[in-house]
Amino acid sequence: MARIMESVFDIAYLVVVITLGLTLVRRSGRDMETRLVGIMALVLGIGDAFHLLPRVYALNAGGPEAHAALLGVGKAVTSVTMTVFYVILYSVWKRHYHVTASRPLDIVVGGLAAARIVLCAFPQNQWLVYQQPLDWAIYRNIPFALLGIVMIVLFFSRRKAAEGHAFRWMWLAILLSFGFYAPVVLWANVNETIGMLMIPKTLAYVWMVWMGYQNFRERSQNTATS
């Protein structure tokens, strides 16, 4: 039963996120902010599909241990696309709050994202084995966690801005996503039940995308009434 429930949840998540992404891209017109949110959702959904679809298959075809290489490749792809997700979210933040003088922030965000992707490329990650080394799981997630902290601070600092209604809880969604993800990185190899925290972590990402969709609706209504 748990296998079926997880499979249904994973597929439903991918359908919702990718559908929202396609909807936003299709309806964005010349609104680059909405288009970026749509692309961000598609990067999230398509990237996660590389990991979740093989996981659904593995759960129903002998278990994850029997498909370690397939799952590892998917996890590696997801690690990169999740990083790209936050870089796009940073671009959304800049456009939404009309931030122009951002050169130092651009360097910080770009540097952390690049460091994360480079660390993910090291063979020491051993992506093709079922239980990857904990030390490299920590190494590659250090710049990712720092990138998350930067995004939390940026959205938190603007939560009361006049144009921040749709995104006023984005900082909390990011905080929750990392809060649920950190124990999985540190202890999932010791206790597999900790991996269940990926469910609320995933829901936090759905919340982020939904806030982007709500922002699109607010912007559309403002345009219609102006």
Summary of the structure (lengths in Angstrom):
residues: 226
radius of gyration: 17.9
end to end distance: 52.2
largest distance: 58.3
contacts: 706
relative contact order: 0.11
helix: 81%
strand: 0%
